[in-house]
Amino acid sequence: MKVSVRKISEITGFSPATVSNALNHKKGVNKETADRILKTAEELGYRLDEKISKIRFVIFRRNGLIIDDSPFHPAVIEGVERQAKSLGYETVFNHVDINDMEYGTQLQEILSDTESAIVLLGTEMLEEDFEPYTHAKNKIILLDGWSDHYFFDSVLISNTDSAARAVEYLIGKGHRDIGYLRGDFRIQAFCYREIGYRRIMDRHHLPVQPEYVATVGTRIETAYEGMQRYLEETPILPTAFFADNDTIAIGAMQALKERGYDIPGDVSIIGFDNISFGAISDPPLTTINVYKHEMGEMAVRELMRAVEDGKKIKTKIQVCTDFVERASVRKI
């Protein structure tokens, strides 16, 4: 049985943080305390050679349609780096592109580095992308992603419940014809948000009209272009739309305004993510706030807890969101 940091902490009486710092020879632990902890660890059979020297932040890219221009992800990255630094670890950034000819070789090197632990940004990962990561020799935590077939420690947004809350809000404002601005690249997060949208529509016995579902691109310019095409083909609009994210919502709003629609006078819109541009869009966008920095920090803390305790149980943490009411929804 692997000896954990927590066990050494219980025996020596020092905090888990102090034990961890001593085992990793970090500054801030006096020699007498460090010697006692190391002696106890050795007596218990703790493998002193199994040290983590760095955290690898692996950014998975399938096509870049979500992560390349997103203002969401820099905040998550900052949270990872800040928490790693506070724990005394260097952060090494690895960008992996599944379409790169060197992807397999690069992945093998990353997953065999036992001196590192991995935070894997899984925003663009689809179900078929996860299998190679199950063979990792090092610890992995999945951030902003989830697999239905392979279990990883994970930190992700409470996507379904948050989308459901947004649609409930629209219904509370009197809307019954509620459409869906659907990103054409179906990442896991969007799929779970769609489940939330449909769940509440079904709960209130409101039909999801196919003509009220607009599939558009996931960048502002492609969302704008996709919404223009949708408006050319759709003579009647719902009174409100729920959008997969703020980027899609903002692009669609621009197309609507150019067609002469007033927001929220003619059409109400709710986004998701609370990107900074949404606060100054015209009108300011009602949205779902995601705790971006905190998700990054939490992923690092959970990863290091798994490393230090040697736990076998996989944990899925869904981070709750806040609703941000601005000016893009009206009561009818």
C-alpha positions in Angstrom: 0.0 0.0 0.0 1.4 3.4 -0.9 2.2 5.6 2.0 0.4 9.0 1.7 1.4 12.5 2.8 -1.6 12.5 5.0 -0.4 9.4 6.9 3.0 10.9 7.5 1.2 14.1 8.7 -0.8 12.1 11.2 2.2 10.4 12.6 4.5 13.4 12.8 1.9 16.0 13.8 3.0 18.4 11.1 0.5 19.7 8.5 0.2 18.0 5.1 1.6 21.2 3.5 4.7 21.1 5.7 5.2 17.3 5.0 4.9 17.9 1.3 7.4 20.7 1.3 9.9 18.6 3.3 9.5 15.6 1.1 10.1 17.8 -2.0 13.0 19.7 -0.3 11.4 23.0 -0.6 12.3 26.2 1.3 10.5 27.2 4.5 10.9 24.0 6.5 13.6 24.0 9.2 16.2 21.3 9.2 15.1 19.6 12.4 11.5 19.3 11.1 12.5 18.2 7.7 14.8 15.5 9.1 12.1 14.1 11.3 9.6 14.0 8.4 12.1 12.4 6.1 13.0 9.8 8.7 9.4 8.9 9.4 8.7 8.7 5.6 11.6 6.3 5.2 10.5 4.1 8.1 7.0 3.9 6.6 8.4 2.9 3.2 7.6 6.2 1.4 9.4 6.3 -2.0 11.5 9.5 -1.7 12.6 9.1 -5.3 9.0 9.6 -6.5 9.1 13.4 -6.7 7.1 15.8 -8.8 9.3 18.7 -10.0 6.9 20.4 -12.3 3.3 20.7 -13.5 2.7 20.3 -17.2 -0.2 22.2 -18.6 -1.2 20.4 -21.7 -3.4 22.3 -24.1 -5.2 20.0 -26.5 -6.1 21.4 -29.9 -8.4 19.7 -32.3 -9.1 22.6 -34.7 -8.7 25.7 -32.6 -12.2 26.8 -33.2 -12.8 27.2 -29.5 -9.5 27.8 -27.8 -7.5 29.9 -30.3 -9.4 33.2 -29.9 -11.2 32.6 -26.7 -10.8 35.1 -23.9 -12.1 32.4 -21.5 -9.0 30.2 -21.6 -6.2 32.8 -20.7 -8.0 33.3 -17.3 -8.0 29.5 -16.7 -4.3 29.3 -17.6 -3.5 32.1 -15.3 -5.3 30.3 -12.5 -3.2 27.1 -13.1 0.1 29.0 -13.2 -0.7 31.0 -10.1 -1.7 28.0 -8.0 1.3 26.0 -9.2 3.6 28.8 -8.2 2.1 29.1 -4.8 2.8 25.4 -4.2 6.4 25.8 -5.4 6.1 24.1 -8.8 7.2 25.3 -12.2 4.5 25.3 -14.9 5.6 23.9 -18.3 3.2 24.6 -21.2 2.7 21.9 -23.9 0.5 22.6 -26.9 -0.6 19.4 -28.6 -2.4 19.3 -31.9 -4.1 16.1 -32.9 -3.6 16.9 -36.6 0.2 17.3 -36.1 2.3 14.4 -37.6 4.4 14.5 -34.4 1.4 14.3 -32.1 1.9 10.6 -31.1 5.6 11.1 -30.3 5.0 14.3 -28.4 2.3 12.7 -26.4 4.4 9.7 -25.5 7.1 12.0 -24.2 4.6 14.0 -22.1 2.8 10.9 -20.6 6.0 9.1 -19.7 7.5 12.0 -17.7 7.1 10.7 -14.2 8.7 13.9 -12.7 5.6 15.9 -13.8 1.9 15.9 -13.1 -0.5 17.0 -15.9 -3.3 19.4 -16.1 -5.0 18.6 -19.4 -7.2 21.3 -20.9 -9.9 19.2 -22.6 -12.1 21.9 -24.0 -11.7 20.7 -27.6 -11.5 17.0 -26.8 -14.1 14.6 -28.3 -14.8 11.1 -26.9 -12.3 9.4 -29.3 -9.4 11.6 -28.2 -9.2 10.4 -24.6 -7.9 6.8 -24.9 -4.2 7.5 -25.2 -4.2 9.5 -22.0 -5.4 6.4 -20.0 -1.9 5.0 -20.5 -0.1 7.9 -18.8 2.7 7.0 -16.3 2.0 10.3 -14.5 -1.0 11.7 -12.7 -3.5 13.6 -14.9 -6.4 15.9 -14.1 -8.8 16.9 -16.9 -9.8 20.6 -16.9 -12.9 21.8 -18.7 -13.6 18.4 -20.3 -15.2 15.0 -19.6 -15.2 11.5 -21.0 -18.2 9.3 -20.8 -16.1 6.1 -21.4 -12.8 6.8 -19.6 -12.6 8.1 -16.0 -10.2 10.9 -15.1 -10.0 13.2 -12.1 -11.8 16.2 -13.6 -12.7 19.8 -12.9 -15.4 21.2 -15.2 -18.3 23.7 -15.4 -21.7 22.7 -14.2 -22.9 23.1 -17.9 -26.2 21.4 -17.8 -27.5 23.0 -14.6 -26.3 26.4 -15.6 -27.9 26.3 -19.0 -31.1 25.1 -17.4 -31.0 28.1 -15.1 -30.7 30.4 -18.0 -33.7 28.9 -19.8 -35.7 29.0 -16.6 -34.9 32.7 -16.3 -36.3 33.3 -19.9 -39.5 31.5 -19.0 -39.8 33.5 -15.8 -39.6 36.6 -18.0 -42.6 35.4 -20.0 -40.9 33.8 -23.0 -42.4 30.6 -24.4 -40.9 30.6 -27.9 -37.2 30.1 -27.0 -34.6 29.3 -29.6 -31.1 27.9 -29.4 -27.9 29.4 -30.9 -26.0 26.2 -31.4 -22.2 26.1 -32.1 -21.4 24.0 -35.1 -18.3 22.4 -33.4 -20.0 20.2 -30.8 -17.6 20.2 -27.9 -18.7 18.3 -24.7 -19.6 21.6 -23.0 -22.0 22.6 -25.7 -23.6 19.1 -25.7 -24.3 19.3 -22.0 -25.6 22.9 -22.3 -28.0 21.7 -25.0 -29.2 19.0 -22.6 -30.0 21.7 -20.0 -31.9 23.8 -22.6 -34.0 20.9 -23.7 -34.6 19.6 -20.2 -36.3 22.9 -19.1 -38.2 23.2 -22.3 -39.6 19.7 -21.8 -40.3 20.4 -18.1 -42.5 23.3 -19.0 -44.1 21.4 -22.0 -42.6 23.9 -24.5 -41.7 22.4 -27.9 -38.2 22.9 -29.3 -39.1 24.2 -32.7 -36.5 23.1 -35.3 -36.8 26.4 -37.1 -35.8 28.2 -33.9 -32.5 26.3 -33.7 -29.7 28.2 -35.5 -26.4 26.4 -36.0 -23.6 28.9 -36.4 -19.8 29.1 -36.2 -18.0 29.4 -32.9 -16.0 32.5 -33.5 -17.6 36.0 -33.5 -17.2 36.4 -37.3 -18.5 32.9 -38.1 -21.3 33.2 -35.7 -22.2 36.5 -37.4 -22.0 34.9 -40.8 -24.0 31.9 -39.7 -26.7 34.1 -38.2 -27.0 36.1 -41.4 -27.7 32.9 -43.3 -30.2 31.8 -40.8 -32.1 35.1 -40.9 -32.2 34.9 -44.7 -34.0 31.6 -44.5 -36.2 32.2 -41.4 -39.1 34.6 -41.6 -40.3 34.2 -38.0 -38.0 34.4 -35.0 -38.6 33.2 -31.4 -38.8 35.9 -28.7 -35.6 34.7 -27.1 -32.4 32.7 -27.8 -30.1 30.8 -25.4 -26.6 30.7 -26.9 -23.9 28.1 -26.3 -21.5 30.9 -25.3 -21.0 34.6 -25.3 -18.9 34.6 -28.5 -21.7 33.1 -30.4 -24.3 35.4 -28.7 -22.3 38.5 -29.6 -21.8 37.5 -33.3 -25.5 36.7 -33.6 -26.5 40.0 -32.0 -24.6 41.9 -34.6 -26.3 40.1 -37.4 -29.7 40.7 -35.8 -29.1 44.4 -35.4 -28.0 44.7 -39.0 -31.3 43.2 -40.1 -33.2 45.8 -38.1 -34.0 43.7 -35.0 -33.9 45.4 -31.6 -32.3 43.6 -28.7 -34.1 43.0 -26.4 -37.2 44.7 -27.9 -37.7 42.1 -30.6 -35.4 39.3 -29.5 -33.8 38.5 -26.1 -30.5 36.7 -25.9 -28.6 35.0 -23.1 -24.9 33.9 -23.4 -22.6 31.7 -21.4 -19.0 32.3 -20.0 -19.2 36.0 -19.0 -16.3 37.1 -21.2 -15.3 40.8 -20.7 -16.6 42.0 -24.0 -20.1 41.0 -23.1 -20.2 43.7 -20.5 -19.7 46.4 -23.1 -21.6 44.9 -26.0 -24.7 46.7 -27.3 -26.7 45.9 -25.4 -24.7 44.5 -22.5 -25.1 40.7 -22.6 -27.0 38.8 -19.9 -24.9 35.7 -19.3 -23.6 32.9 -17.1 -20.5 33.7 -15.1 -17.9 31.0 -14.9 -15.2 31.0 -12.2 -12.3 30.7 -14.7 -9.3 31.5 -12.4 -10.7 29.4 -9.6 -11.2 26.4 -11.9 -7.5 26.5 -12.9 -6.5 26.8 -9.2 -8.8 24.0 -8.1 -7.4 21.7 -10.8 -3.9 22.1 -9.6 -4.8 21.6 -5.9 -6.8 18.4 -6.7 -4.0 17.1 -8.9 -1.4 17.6 -6.2 -3.7 16.0 -3.6 -3.9 13.0 -5.9 -0.2 12.8 -6.3 0.5 13.2 -2.6 -2.2 10.8 -1.3 -1.8 8.3 -4.1 -5.6 8.0 -4.3 -7.2 5.5 -6.7 -10.7 7.0 -6.6 -11.5 9.3 -9.5 -13.3 12.5 -8.7 -15.4 14.7 -10.9 -15.9 18.3 -9.6 -18.5 20.4 -11.3 -18.0 24.1 -10.5 -21.2 26.0 -10.1 -21.8 29.3 -11.9 -23.5 32.7 -11.3 -26.2 34.3 -13.3 -25.3 37.8 -14.6 -28.4 39.9 -15.4 -27.7 42.8 -17.9 -29.8 44.3 -20.6 -30.2 41.7 -23.4 -33.4 40.2 -22.1 -36.8 41.8 -21.7 -39.9 40.8 -19.8 -43.0 40.1 -22.0 
